[in-house]
């Protein structure tokens, strides 16, 4: 059975999104005001209100980033007991710690690649580059080279 495709303008409200919004609302009450809370988690007021109304559709990255900002696990942000999740994953032969380390290693590699590619910061162990040797220009060429070139042009004109 084929999965239905998501349609333009389709209602994207979900239980996971609603749960995330509820946990955000509860966590926000631990702060002096909503602005302070949203600054801490790096979310705009509009995004927050959209989540509350069931309009928002946070990515897993948003959930993970928010959890990290609040010193929580992703599982806490989704209302899932981490011990239960770890046990279930172990039953599926998935090591959560190993998976987490693998994802972090990929992030570090991509981060280093981006920094190297765009010269954001020079690598710490890169040796100093030697200046390239100056190539002689036409002015620097010895007179004999210029004479030889002129002689070849003259000879080719005479043949034609």
C-alpha positions as CSV (number, residue, x, y, z in Angstrom):
1,X,0.0,0.0,0.0
2,X,1.5,3.3,-1.1
3,X,1.8,6.1,1.4
4,X,-0.2,9.2,0.6
5,X,1.8,12.2,-0.6
6,X,1.7,15.4,1.4
7,X,-0.4,18.0,-0.4
8,X,0.2,21.7,-0.6
9,X,-1.7,23.5,2.2
10,X,-2.4,20.2,4.0
11,X,-3.0,20.4,7.7
12,X,0.3,19.3,9.3
13,X,-0.8,19.3,12.9
14,X,0.5,16.2,14.7
15,X,0.6,14.6,18.1
16,X,4.4,15.0,18.3
17,X,4.2,18.7,17.4
18,X,1.4,19.2,20.0
19,X,3.5,17.4,22.6
20,X,6.5,19.5,21.8
21,X,4.4,22.7,22.2
22,X,3.0,21.6,25.6
23,X,6.5,20.9,26.9
24,X,7.7,24.2,25.6
25,X,4.9,26.0,27.3
26,X,5.7,24.3,30.6
27,X,9.4,25.0,30.3
28,X,8.7,28.7,29.5
29,X,7.0,29.1,32.9
30,X,10.3,28.4,34.5
31,X,11.7,31.7,33.1
32,X,10.9,35.3,34.1
33,X,9.2,36.0,30.8
34,X,8.6,34.4,27.4
35,X,11.2,36.6,25.6
36,X,14.0,35.3,27.9
37,X,12.9,31.8,27.3
38,X,12.8,32.1,23.6
39,X,16.2,33.9,23.5
40,X,17.6,30.9,25.4
41,X,16.3,28.3,23.0
42,X,16.8,30.4,19.9
43,X,13.2,30.4,18.7
44,X,11.2,33.4,17.3
45,X,8.0,34.5,18.9
46,X,6.2,33.7,15.7
47,X,7.5,30.1,15.6
48,X,6.5,29.6,19.2
49,X,3.0,30.9,18.7
50,X,2.6,28.8,15.5
51,X,3.5,25.7,17.5
52,X,1.0,26.6,20.2
53,X,-1.7,27.0,17.5
54,X,-0.8,23.7,15.9
55,X,0.4,25.4,12.7
56,X,4.1,24.9,13.2
57,X,5.9,21.8,12.1
58,X,9.3,21.6,13.9
59,X,12.1,19.6,12.4
60,X,13.9,17.1,14.5
61,X,16.9,19.5,14.4
62,X,14.7,22.1,16.1
63,X,13.6,19.7,18.8
64,X,17.2,18.6,19.4
65,X,18.6,22.1,19.4
66,X,15.9,23.2,21.9
67,X,16.5,20.2,24.1
68,X,20.2,21.0,24.2
69,X,19.6,24.7,25.0
70,X,17.5,23.5,28.0
71,X,19.9,20.8,29.1
72,X,17.4,18.1,28.3
73,X,17.5,15.1,26.1
74,X,15.5,14.9,22.9
75,X,13.4,12.2,24.5
76,X,12.5,14.6,27.3
77,X,11.4,17.2,24.7
78,X,9.1,14.6,23.2
79,X,7.8,13.3,26.6
80,X,9.5,9.9,26.2
81,X,11.2,8.1,29.0
82,X,14.8,7.7,27.9
83,X,15.3,4.4,29.7
84,X,12.3,2.9,27.9
85,X,13.6,4.2,24.6
86,X,17.1,2.9,25.2
87,X,15.6,-0.5,26.1
88,X,13.4,-0.6,23.0
89,X,16.3,0.5,20.7
90,X,18.6,-2.2,22.3
91,X,15.9,-4.7,21.4
92,X,16.2,-3.4,17.8
93,X,20.0,-3.9,18.0
94,X,20.6,-0.2,18.0
95,X,23.1,1.3,20.4
96,X,21.9,4.9,21.1
97,X,25.3,6.0,22.5
98,X,27.1,4.7,19.5
99,X,24.6,6.3,17.2
100,X,24.9,9.7,19.0
101,X,28.7,9.5,18.7
102,X,28.5,8.7,15.0
103,X,26.2,11.7,14.3
104,X,28.4,14.0,16.3
105,X,31.5,12.8,14.4
106,X,29.7,13.5,11.0
107,X,28.8,17.0,12.2
108,X,32.4,17.6,13.2
109,X,33.6,16.4,9.9
110,X,31.2,18.6,7.9
111,X,32.0,21.5,10.1
112,X,35.8,21.1,9.5
113,X,35.1,20.6,5.8
114,X,33.1,23.8,5.6
115,X,35.8,25.7,7.5
116,X,38.6,24.4,5.2
117,X,36.6,24.9,2.1
118,X,35.7,28.5,2.7
119,X,38.9,29.4,4.6
120,X,36.9,30.4,7.7
121,X,39.9,29.7,9.9
122,X,43.2,28.3,8.9
123,X,43.9,24.7,10.0
124,X,46.2,24.7,13.1
125,X,48.8,22.3,11.7
126,X,49.1,23.7,8.2
127,X,52.7,24.7,7.4
128,X,53.5,28.1,6.2
129,X,53.4,28.4,2.4
130,X,56.5,29.4,0.5
131,X,56.1,32.2,-2.0
132,X,55.8,31.0,-5.5
133,X,58.8,31.5,-7.7
134,X,58.5,34.5,-10.0
135,X,58.1,33.5,-13.6
136,X,60.1,35.6,-16.0
137,X,58.0,38.0,-18.0
138,X,58.6,39.0,-21.6
139,X,60.7,41.9,-20.3
140,X,62.9,39.6,-18.2
141,X,63.6,37.2,-21.1
142,X,67.1,37.2,-22.4
143,X,67.6,39.1,-25.7
144,X,68.6,35.8,-27.4
145,X,65.1,34.3,-26.8
146,X,63.4,37.4,-28.3
147,X,65.8,37.2,-31.3
148,X,65.1,33.5,-31.9
149,X,61.3,34.2,-31.9
150,X,61.7,37.1,-34.3
151,X,63.8,35.0,-36.6
152,X,61.2,32.2,-36.7
153,X,58.4,34.7,-37.6
154,X,60.6,36.1,-40.4
155,X,61.4,32.7,-41.8
156,X,57.7,31.6,-41.8
157,X,56.7,34.8,-43.7
158,X,59.4,34.2,-46.4
159,X,58.1,30.6,-46.9
160,X,54.5,31.8,-47.5
